Amino acid sequence: MTDNAFSFCPRCGNVKIQTIGVVKWQCPACDFTLYNNVAAAVAVILADASEYVLFETRAQEPRKGFLALPGGFVNGDESAEQAVRRECQEETGIVLSHVEFVTSFPNTYDYKRIRYKTCDLFFSAGLPAGIESIADLIATAQKDTAEVRALSAVRIQTAEELAAVPLAFDSARQALAVWLSWRQR
């Protein structure tokens, strides 16, 4: 359950703060306005020639234990391309060189009883030099960080295989469907 309502104004303490949808809070006493704008998030699809894709098992909520693509939130003053490189390196130790935009999808991210709306930007990247497969990549990557319980390789060649992957977020499933359609051309 999410609860995007505040009990009081964070500026003046007035208990009559108004929640307007899930995007805005306004205080009638001091005219304070806070927007819950869409957050930008990024993820990368790393795949090998045999169509094995790198996934992380999430170590934290939301969706702890489910699979996700390496990624996370974009920091202020950071481009999406910088963010996807940073997040991938922080979570896996993998340094990405060239990344290419694939697609974007909206997502809902429920965290500690607050509902955040995100715009998830998906990129693809080649394997690092000297790495031939996702299995080789996993062997050299860091594992078991605060955010990632484990890394795994899942072969995705068909829509049926994609449907069977226990993904944390539907936006990733949609992005992988776009990626899969590109690979099948």
Salt bridges, closest charged atoms under 4 A:
ASP3 OD2 - ARG113 NH2 3.49
GLU51 OE2 - ARG183 NE 3.68
GLU78 OE2 - ARG86 NE 2.67
GLU87 OE2 - ARG86 NH1 3.07
GLU90 OE1 - ARG86 NH1 3.30
ASP110 OD1 - ARG115 NE 2.74
